[in-house]
Amino acid sequence: MTTRPPLPPIAITMGDPAGIGPELIAPLWQSLRQSGPGFIWLGDPRLLPANVPHEIVASPDAALSCFASRLPVMPVRLQESAEAGRPDPRHAPAIIASIERATHLTREGKVAAIVTSPISKHVLKDAGFNFPGHTEYLAHLCDEPGAEVMMLVSPHLRVVPVTIHVSLRDAIAQLNTPLIVKIGTTLITSLQRDFNIRTPRIAVAGLNPHAGEAGYMGDEEARIIAPAITALRHLNAEISDPLPPDTMFTPQMRETYDAALCMYHDQALIPLKTLDMTHGVNVTLGLPIVRTSPDHGTAFDIAGRGMANESSMLEAVRLAHKLAAHRRRA
């Protein structure tokens, strides 16, 4: 039997240089340098601590050979120096360049996956960035606008919200059967291909208390959600009826499904972050590349103070490697 070559390294973007992203790289490398998976950092080497050995590499090919002894860096230079905790729109070109370069390397197969360090939306918007955030920009770079789906993963739970960064009023207005079918189909496909779950079990949350209580507390379950469930059941997956959101995240219920399909942002993220925020990972489904990110922001308030925790970034790297390996086998 032919032995497959090892996966190439993972690309980690710089993120906002004034946030905690750059200071997580050194402890992340120390945690993985012996065991792997290997990664390459696309950032300004001046942001690294002076006592961290690093090697400037021209391509990802050299990253794995030096990873055990030196942190491999593909430089993305800042035009202005960065100060921890002080975001600056002048950093935007380098932040964007790091994302673009990592995405292109992943699409070309030169790196296995991309792990994005946190960015500040307002910093990029102040510099003229015209995308709502990371995910939409990655979909644009992959020529798949609108295909992106957000999943949050922790050791205890996987969740996908159908509507995301809108008000609750707008989320209810946006909710419709085709949208649920679209998001649910992407979720099922990704669980099969990337998570190696042959017949995924999906728990579908109702929108209203008690999942509508047979229409006494709302009719969206019968009018919008149930038809979507009927359509999704034609796929190779086990799909629940609309479940009461207040009981579907108990330990007993979580044992019965592989992922929860939720109707709005907080319905999905509150239980996941309550159970285990430290090890939460954001995964973008529906793209031709594997992308994960830590489930935290730039944390400007603690940047440079030695308080940042690399646990979520560590989980993001490990999960990216796992998903890339499953996708290659698939």
Contacts in CASP RR format, 6 or more apart in sequence:
PFRMAT RR
TARGET T0000
AUTHOR 0000-0000-0000
METHOD contacts of the structure
MODEL  1
MTTRPPLPPIAITMGDPAGIGPELIAPLWQSLRQSGPGFIWLGDPRLLPA
NVPHEIVASPDAALSCFASRLPVMPVRLQESAEAGRPDPRHAPAIIASIE
RATHLTREGKVAAIVTSPISKHVLKDAGFNFPGHTEYLAHLCDEPGAEVM
MLVSPHLRVVPVTIHVSLRDAIAQLNTPLIVKIGTTLITSLQRDFNIRTP
RIAVAGLNPHAGEAGYMGDEEARIIAPAITALRHLNAEISDPLPPDTMFT
PQMRETYDAALCMYHDQALIPLKTLDMTHGVNVTLGLPIVRTSPDHGTAF
DIAGRGMANESSMLEAVRLAHKLAAHRRRA
4 328 0 8 1.000
6 64 0 8 1.000
7 37 0 8 1.000
7 112 0 8 1.000
7 321 0 8 1.000
7 324 0 8 1.000
7 325 0 8 1.000
7 328 0 8 1.000
8 60 0 8 1.000
8 61 0 8 1.000
8 63 0 8 1.000
8 64 0 8 1.000
8 109 0 8 1.000
8 110 0 8 1.000
8 111 0 8 1.000
8 112 0 8 1.000
9 37 0 8 1.000
9 38 0 8 1.000
9 39 0 8 1.000
9 40 0 8 1.000
9 60 0 8 1.000
9 63 0 8 1.000
9 64 0 8 1.000
9 67 0 8 1.000
9 72 0 8 1.000
9 111 0 8 1.000
9 112 0 8 1.000
10 37 0 8 1.000
10 38 0 8 1.000
10 39 0 8 1.000
10 40 0 8 1.000
10 111 0 8 1.000
10 112 0 8 1.000
10 113 0 8 1.000
10 114 0 8 1.000
10 115 0 8 1.000
10 317 0 8 1.000
10 320 0 8 1.000
10 321 0 8 1.000
10 324 0 8 1.000
11 39 0 8 1.000
11 40 0 8 1.000
11 42 0 8 1.000
11 60 0 8 1.000
11 101 0 8 1.000
11 102 0 8 1.000
11 105 0 8 1.000
11 106 0 8 1.000
11 111 0 8 1.000
11 113 0 8 1.000
11 114 0 8 1.000
11 115 0 8 1.000
12 25 0 8 1.000
12 28 0 8 1.000
12 39 0 8 1.000
12 40 0 8 1.000
12 41 0 8 1.000
12 42 0 8 1.000
12 102 0 8 1.000
12 114 0 8 1.000
12 115 0 8 1.000
12 116 0 8 1.000
12 117 0 8 1.000
12 317 0 8 1.000
13 42 0 8 1.000
13 43 0 8 1.000
13 95 0 8 1.000
13 98 0 8 1.000
13 99 0 8 1.000
13 102 0 8 1.000
13 114 0 8 1.000
13 115 0 8 1.000
13 116 0 8 1.000
13 117 0 8 1.000
14 21 0 8 1.000
14 22 0 8 1.000
14 41 0 8 1.000
14 42 0 8 1.000
14 43 0 8 1.000
14 44 0 8 1.000
14 47 0 8 1.000
14 76 0 8 1.000
14 94 0 8 1.000
14 95 0 8 1.000
14 98 0 8 1.000
14 117 0 8 1.000
15 21 0 8 1.000
15 22 0 8 1.000
15 95 0 8 1.000
15 98 0 8 1.000
15 99 0 8 1.000
15 116 0 8 1.000
15 117 0 8 1.000
15 118 0 8 1.000
15 119 0 8 1.000
15 298 0 8 1.000
16 87 0 8 1.000
16 91 0 8 1.000
16 95 0 8 1.000
16 117 0 8 1.000
16 118 0 8 1.000
16 119 0 8 1.000
16 120 0 8 1.000
16 123 0 8 1.000
16 298 0 8 1.000
16 300 0 8 1.000
17 44 0 8 1.000
17 47 0 8 1.000
17 78 0 8 1.000
17 82 0 8 1.000
17 91 0 8 1.000
17 94 0 8 1.000
17 95 0 8 1.000
18 82 0 8 1.000
18 83 0 8 1.000
18 84 0 8 1.000
18 85 0 8 1.000
18 86 0 8 1.000
18 87 0 8 1.000
18 88 0 8 1.000
18 91 0 8 1.000
18 298 0 8 1.000
18 300 0 8 1.000
18 303 0 8 1.000
19 84 0 8 1.000
19 85 0 8 1.000
19 87 0 8 1.000
19 118 0 8 1.000
19 120 0 8 1.000
19 298 0 8 1.000
19 299 0 8 1.000
19 300 0 8 1.000
19 303 0 8 1.000
19 304 0 8 1.000
20 118 0 8 1.000
20 296 0 8 1.000
20 297 0 8 1.000
20 298 0 8 1.000
20 299 0 8 1.000
20 302 0 8 1.000
20 303 0 8 1.000
20 304 0 8 1.000
20 308 0 8 1.000
21 117 0 8 1.000
21 118 0 8 1.000
21 298 0 8 1.000
21 308 0 8 1.000
21 313 0 8 1.000
22 43 0 8 1.000
22 44 0 8 1.000
22 47 0 8 1.000
22 48 0 8 1.000
22 82 0 8 1.000
22 117 0 8 1.000
23 47 0 8 1.000
23 49 0 8 1.000
23 84 0 8 1.000
23 303 0 8 1.000
23 304 0 8 1.000
23 306 0 8 1.000
23 308 0 8 1.000
24 117 0 8 1.000
24 294 0 8 1.000
24 308 0 8 1.000
24 310 0 8 1.000
24 313 0 8 1.000
25 41 0 8 1.000
25 48 0 8 1.000
25 71 0 8 1.000
26 48 0 8 1.000
26 49 0 8 1.000
26 52 0 8 1.000
26 71 0 8 1.000
27 310 0 8 1.000
28 39 0 8 1.000
28 310 0 8 1.000
28 313 0 8 1.000
28 314 0 8 1.000
28 317 0 8 1.000
29 39 0 8 1.000
29 52 0 8 1.000
29 67 0 8 1.000
29 71 0 8 1.000
31 310 0 8 1.000
31 314 0 8 1.000
32 38 0 8 1.000
32 39 0 8 1.000
32 67 0 8 1.000
32 314 0 8 1.000
32 317 0 8 1.000
33 67 0 8 1.000
33 68 0 8 1.000
33 69 0 8 1.000
33 71 0 8 1.000
34 68 0 8 1.000
36 67 0 8 1.000
36 321 0 8 1.000
37 112 0 8 1.000
37 317 0 8 1.000
37 318 0 8 1.000
37 320 0 8 1.000
37 321 0 8 1.000
38 63 0 8 1.000
38 64 0 8 1.000
38 67 0 8 1.000
38 317 0 8 1.000
38 321 0 8 1.000
39 63 0 8 1.000
39 67 0 8 1.000
39 72 0 8 1.000
39 115 0 8 1.000
39 317 0 8 1.000
40 57 0 8 1.000
40 60 0 8 1.000
40 63 0 8 1.000
40 72 0 8 1.000
40 73 0 8 1.000
40 74 0 8 1.000
40 111 0 8 1.000
41 71 0 8 1.000
41 72 0 8 1.000
41 73 0 8 1.000
41 74 0 8 1.000
42 73 0 8 1.000
42 74 0 8 1.000
42 76 0 8 1.000
42 98 0 8 1.000
42 101 0 8 1.000
42 102 0 8 1.000
43 73 0 8 1.000
43 74 0 8 1.000
43 75 0 8 1.000
43 76 0 8 1.000
43 94 0 8 1.000
43 98 0 8 1.000
44 75 0 8 1.000
44 76 0 8 1.000
44 77 0 8 1.000
44 78 0 8 1.000
44 82 0 8 1.000
44 94 0 8 1.000
45 54 0 8 1.000
45 56 0 8 1.000
45 73 0 8 1.000
45 75 0 8 1.000
46 78 0 8 1.000
46 81 0 8 1.000
47 78 0 8 1.000
47 82 0 8 1.000
48 54 0 8 1.000
48 71 0 8 1.000
48 73 0 8 1.000
52 71 0 8 1.000
53 69 0 8 1.000
53 70 0 8 1.000
53 71 0 8 1.000
54 70 0 8 1.000
54 71 0 8 1.000
54 72 0 8 1.000
54 73 0 8 1.000
55 62 0 8 1.000
55 66 0 8 1.000
55 70 0 8 1.000
55 71 0 8 1.000
55 72 0 8 1.000
55 73 0 8 1.000
56 73 0 8 1.000
56 74 0 8 1.000
56 75 0 8 1.000
57 63 0 8 1.000
57 66 0 8 1.000
57 72 0 8 1.000
57 73 0 8 1.000
57 74 0 8 1.000
58 74 0 8 1.000
59 74 0 8 1.000
59 110 0 8 1.000
60 74 0 8 1.000
60 105 0 8 1.000
60 110 0 8 1.000
60 111 0 8 1.000
61 110 0 8 1.000
62 72 0 8 1.000
63 72 0 8 1.000
66 72 0 8 1.000
74 101 0 8 1.000
76 94 0 8 1.000
76 97 0 8 1.000
76 98 0 8 1.000
76 101 0 8 1.000
77 94 0 8 1.000
78 91 0 8 1.000
78 94 0 8 1.000
79 90 0 8 1.000
79 91 0 8 1.000
79 93 0 8 1.000
79 94 0 8 1.000
80 88 0 8 1.000
80 90 0 8 1.000
80 91 0 8 1.000
82 88 0 8 1.000
82 91 0 8 1.000
84 303 0 8 1.000
84 304 0 8 1.000
84 305 0 8 1.000
85 300 0 8 1.000
85 301 0 8 1.000
85 303 0 8 1.000
85 304 0 8 1.000
86 300 0 8 1.000
87 120 0 8 1.000
87 122 0 8 1.000
87 123 0 8 1.000
87 298 0 8 1.000
87 300 0 8 1.000
88 123 0 8 1.000
89 123 0 8 1.000
89 124 0 8 1.000
89 126 0 8 1.000
89 127 0 8 1.000
90 127 0 8 1.000
91 123 0 8 1.000
92 123 0 8 1.000
92 124 0 8 1.000
92 126 0 8 1.000
92 127 0 8 1.000
92 128 0 8 1.000
92 129 0 8 1.000
93 127 0 8 1.000
95 119 0 8 1.000
95 123 0 8 1.000
95 124 0 8 1.000
96 124 0 8 1.000
96 129 0 8 1.000
96 137 0 8 1.000
99 116 0 8 1.000
99 119 0 8 1.000
99 134 0 8 1.000
99 137 0 8 1.000
99 138 0 8 1.000
99 141 0 8 1.000
100 141 0 8 1.000
102 111 0 8 1.000
102 114 0 8 1.000
102 116 0 8 1.000
103 114 0 8 1.000
103 138 0 8 1.000
103 141 0 8 1.000
103 142 0 8 1.000
103 289 0 8 1.000
104 141 0 8 1.000
105 111 0 8 1.000
105 114 0 8 1.000
106 112 0 8 1.000
106 113 0 8 1.000
106 114 0 8 1.000
106 289 0 8 1.000
106 290 0 8 1.000
106 291 0 8 1.000
107 142 0 8 1.000
107 288 0 8 1.000
107 289 0 8 1.000
112 290 0 8 1.000
112 320 0 8 1.000
112 321 0 8 1.000
112 324 0 8 1.000
112 325 0 8 1.000
113 289 0 8 1.000
113 290 0 8 1.000
113 291 0 8 1.000
113 292 0 8 1.000
113 320 0 8 1.000
113 321 0 8 1.000
113 323 0 8 1.000
113 324 0 8 1.000
114 138 0 8 1.000
114 289 0 8 1.000
114 290 0 8 1.000
114 291 0 8 1.000
114 292 0 8 1.000
114 320 0 8 1.000
115 291 0 8 1.000
115 292 0 8 1.000
115 293 0 8 1.000
115 294 0 8 1.000
115 313 0 8 1.000
115 316 0 8 1.000
115 317 0 8 1.000
115 320 0 8 1.000
116 134 0 8 1.000
116 138 0 8 1.000
116 291 0 8 1.000
116 292 0 8 1.000
116 293 0 8 1.000
117 293 0 8 1.000
117 294 0 8 1.000
117 313 0 8 1.000
118 293 0 8 1.000
118 294 0 8 1.000
118 296 0 8 1.000
118 297 0 8 1.000
118 298 0 8 1.000
118 299 0 8 1.000
119 133 0 8 1.000
119 134 0 8 1.000
119 298 0 8 1.000
120 298 0 8 1.000
120 300 0 8 1.000
121 132 0 8 1.000
121 133 0 8 1.000
124 131 0 8 1.000
124 133 0 8 1.000
129 137 0 8 1.000
131 137 0 8 1.000
131 140 0 8 1.000
132 165 0 8 1.000
134 293 0 8 1.000
135 148 0 8 1.000
135 150 0 8 1.000
135 284 0 8 1.000
136 145 0 8 1.000
136 146 0 8 1.000
136 148 0 8 1.000
138 148 0 8 1.000
138 284 0 8 1.000
138 287 0 8 1.000
138 289 0 8 1.000
138 291 0 8 1.000
139 145 0 8 1.000
139 146 0 8 1.000
139 147 0 8 1.000
139 148 0 8 1.000
139 284 0 8 1.000
139 287 0 8 1.000
142 287 0 8 1.000
142 288 0 8 1.000
142 289 0 8 1.000
144 286 0 8 1.000
144 287 0 8 1.000
144 288 0 8 1.000
147 186 0 8 1.000
147 286 0 8 1.000
147 287 0 8 1.000
148 284 0 8 1.000
148 285 0 8 1.000
148 286 0 8 1.000
148 287 0 8 1.000
149 160 0 8 1.000
149 183 0 8 1.000
149 186 0 8 1.000
149 187 0 8 1.000
149 190 0 8 1.000
149 284 0 8 1.000
149 285 0 8 1.000
149 286 0 8 1.000
150 160 0 8 1.000
150 161 0 8 1.000
150 164 0 8 1.000
150 282 0 8 1.000
150 283 0 8 1.000
150 284 0 8 1.000
150 285 0 8 1.000
151 158 0 8 1.000
151 159 0 8 1.000
151 160 0 8 1.000
151 187 0 8 1.000
151 190 0 8 1.000
151 259 0 8 1.000
151 282 0 8 1.000
151 283 0 8 1.000
151 284 0 8 1.000
151 285 0 8 1.000
152 158 0 8 1.000
152 159 0 8 1.000
152 160 0 8 1.000
152 268 0 8 1.000
152 269 0 8 1.000
152 272 0 8 1.000
152 280 0 8 1.000
152 281 0 8 1.000
152 282 0 8 1.000
152 283 0 8 1.000
152 295 0 8 1.000
153 280 0 8 1.000
153 281 0 8 1.000
153 282 0 8 1.000
153 283 0 8 1.000
153 319 0 8 1.000
154 272 0 8 1.000
154 275 0 8 1.000
154 276 0 8 1.000
154 277 0 8 1.000
154 279 0 8 1.000
154 280 0 8 1.000
154 281 0 8 1.000
154 295 0 8 1.000
155 276 0 8 1.000
155 279 0 8 1.000
156 254 0 8 1.000
156 272 0 8 1.000
156 275 0 8 1.000
156 276 0 8 1.000
157 249 0 8 1.000
157 254 0 8 1.000
157 260 0 8 1.000
157 271 0 8 1.000
157 272 0 8 1.000
157 275 0 8 1.000
157 276 0 8 1.000
158 258 0 8 1.000
158 259 0 8 1.000
158 260 0 8 1.000
159 259 0 8 1.000
159 260 0 8 1.000
159 262 0 8 1.000
159 268 0 8 1.000
159 269 0 8 1.000
159 271 0 8 1.000
159 272 0 8 1.000
160 183 0 8 1.000
160 184 0 8 1.000
160 187 0 8 1.000
160 259 0 8 1.000
160 260 0 8 1.000
160 261 0 8 1.000
160 262 0 8 1.000
160 268 0 8 1.000
160 285 0 8 1.000
161 262 0 8 1.000
161 263 0 8 1.000
161 264 0 8 1.000
161 265 0 8 1.000
161 267 0 8 1.000
161 268 0 8 1.000
161 269 0 8 1.000
162 175 0 8 1.000
162 179 0 8 1.000
162 180 0 8 1.000
162 183 0 8 1.000
162 261 0 8 1.000
162 262 0 8 1.000
162 263 0 8 1.000
162 264 0 8 1.000
163 170 0 8 1.000
163 171 0 8 1.000
163 174 0 8 1.000
163 175 0 8 1.000
163 179 0 8 1.000
163 263 0 8 1.000
163 264 0 8 1.000
163 265 0 8 1.000
164 265 0 8 1.000
165 265 0 8 1.000
166 174 0 8 1.000
166 265 0 8 1.000
168 264 0 8 1.000
168 266 0 8 1.000
171 263 0 8 1.000
171 264 0 8 1.000
171 265 0 8 1.000
172 207 0 8 1.000
172 220 0 8 1.000
172 264 0 8 1.000
175 207 0 8 1.000
175 220 0 8 1.000
175 224 0 8 1.000
175 263 0 8 1.000
175 264 0 8 1.000
176 224 0 8 1.000
177 224 0 8 1.000
177 225 0 8 1.000
177 227 0 8 1.000
177 228 0 8 1.000
177 231 0 8 1.000
178 228 0 8 1.000
180 224 0 8 1.000
180 225 0 8 1.000
180 228 0 8 1.000
180 232 0 8 1.000
180 261 0 8 1.000
181 228 0 8 1.000
181 231 0 8 1.000
181 232 0 8 1.000
183 261 0 8 1.000
184 202 0 8 1.000
184 228 0 8 1.000
184 232 0 8 1.000
184 261 0 8 1.000
185 232 0 8 1.000
185 235 0 8 1.000
186 285 0 8 1.000
186 286 0 8 1.000
187 200 0 8 1.000
187 202 0 8 1.000
187 259 0 8 1.000
187 261 0 8 1.000
187 285 0 8 1.000
188 200 0 8 1.000
188 202 0 8 1.000
188 232 0 8 1.000
188 235 0 8 1.000
188 236 0 8 1.000
188 237 0 8 1.000
189 285 0 8 1.000
189 286 0 8 1.000
190 285 0 8 1.000
190 286 0 8 1.000
191 197 0 8 1.000
191 200 0 8 1.000
191 237 0 8 1.000
191 258 0 8 1.000
191 259 0 8 1.000
192 198 0 8 1.000
192 200 0 8 1.000
192 236 0 8 1.000
192 330 0 8 1.000
193 326 0 8 1.000
193 327 0 8 1.000
193 330 0 8 1.000
194 285 0 8 1.000
194 290 0 8 1.000
194 323 0 8 1.000
194 326 0 8 1.000
194 327 0 8 1.000
194 330 0 8 1.000
195 258 0 8 1.000
195 323 0 8 1.000
195 326 0 8 1.000
196 326 0 8 1.000
196 329 0 8 1.000
196 330 0 8 1.000
197 258 0 8 1.000
198 236 0 8 1.000
199 236 0 8 1.000
199 237 0 8 1.000
199 238 0 8 1.000
200 237 0 8 1.000
200 238 0 8 1.000
200 258 0 8 1.000
200 259 0 8 1.000
201 237 0 8 1.000
201 238 0 8 1.000
201 240 0 8 1.000
201 256 0 8 1.000
201 257 0 8 1.000
201 258 0 8 1.000
201 259 0 8 1.000
202 232 0 8 1.000
202 237 0 8 1.000
202 238 0 8 1.000
202 239 0 8 1.000
202 240 0 8 1.000
202 257 0 8 1.000
202 258 0 8 1.000
202 259 0 8 1.000
202 260 0 8 1.000
202 261 0 8 1.000
203 240 0 8 1.000
203 243 0 8 1.000
203 248 0 8 1.000
203 253 0 8 1.000
203 256 0 8 1.000
203 257 0 8 1.000
203 259 0 8 1.000
203 260 0 8 1.000
203 261 0 8 1.000
204 225 0 8 1.000
204 229 0 8 1.000
204 239 0 8 1.000
204 240 0 8 1.000
204 241 0 8 1.000
204 242 0 8 1.000
204 243 0 8 1.000
204 260 0 8 1.000
204 261 0 8 1.000
205 211 0 8 1.000
205 242 0 8 1.000
205 243 0 8 1.000
205 245 0 8 1.000
205 248 0 8 1.000
205 260 0 8 1.000
205 261 0 8 1.000
205 262 0 8 1.000
205 263 0 8 1.000
205 267 0 8 1.000
205 268 0 8 1.000
206 212 0 8 1.000
206 220 0 8 1.000
206 221 0 8 1.000
206 225 0 8 1.000
206 242 0 8 1.000
206 243 0 8 1.000
206 244 0 8 1.000
206 245 0 8 1.000
206 263 0 8 1.000
207 218 0 8 1.000
207 220 0 8 1.000
207 221 0 8 1.000
207 224 0 8 1.000
207 225 0 8 1.000
207 242 0 8 1.000
207 263 0 8 1.000
207 264 0 8 1.000
208 217 0 8 1.000
208 218 0 8 1.000
208 220 0 8 1.000
208 221 0 8 1.000
209 217 0 8 1.000
209 244 0 8 1.000
209 245 0 8 1.000
209 246 0 8 1.000
210 217 0 8 1.000
210 244 0 8 1.000
210 246 0 8 1.000
211 221 0 8 1.000
211 241 0 8 1.000
211 242 0 8 1.000
211 243 0 8 1.000
211 244 0 8 1.000
211 245 0 8 1.000
212 218 0 8 1.000
212 219 0 8 1.000
212 220 0 8 1.000
212 221 0 8 1.000
212 242 0 8 1.000
215 221 0 8 1.000
215 222 0 8 1.000
221 242 0 8 1.000
225 242 0 8 1.000
225 263 0 8 1.000
226 241 0 8 1.000
226 242 0 8 1.000
229 239 0 8 1.000
229 240 0 8 1.000
229 241 0 8 1.000
229 242 0 8 1.000
232 239 0 8 1.000
233 239 0 8 1.000
240 257 0 8 1.000
243 253 0 8 1.000
245 262 0 8 1.000
245 267 0 8 1.000
247 253 0 8 1.000
248 260 0 8 1.000
249 260 0 8 1.000
249 271 0 8 1.000
249 275 0 8 1.000
260 268 0 8 1.000
262 268 0 8 1.000
272 280 0 8 1.000
273 280 0 8 1.000
273 295 0 8 1.000
277 295 0 8 1.000
277 296 0 8 1.000
277 312 0 8 1.000
278 309 0 8 1.000
278 311 0 8 1.000
278 312 0 8 1.000
279 311 0 8 1.000
279 312 0 8 1.000
279 315 0 8 1.000
280 294 0 8 1.000
280 295 0 8 1.000
280 312 0 8 1.000
280 315 0 8 1.000
281 292 0 8 1.000
281 293 0 8 1.000
281 294 0 8 1.000
281 295 0 8 1.000
281 312 0 8 1.000
281 315 0 8 1.000
281 316 0 8 1.000
281 319 0 8 1.000
282 292 0 8 1.000
282 293 0 8 1.000
282 294 0 8 1.000
282 295 0 8 1.000
282 316 0 8 1.000
283 291 0 8 1.000
283 292 0 8 1.000
283 319 0 8 1.000
283 323 0 8 1.000
284 291 0 8 1.000
284 292 0 8 1.000
290 320 0 8 1.000
290 323 0 8 1.000
290 324 0 8 1.000
290 327 0 8 1.000
291 320 0 8 1.000
292 316 0 8 1.000
292 317 0 8 1.000
292 319 0 8 1.000
292 320 0 8 1.000
292 323 0 8 1.000
293 316 0 8 1.000
294 312 0 8 1.000
294 313 0 8 1.000
294 315 0 8 1.000
294 316 0 8 1.000
295 312 0 8 1.000
296 312 0 8 1.000
299 308 0 8 1.000
302 308 0 8 1.000
END
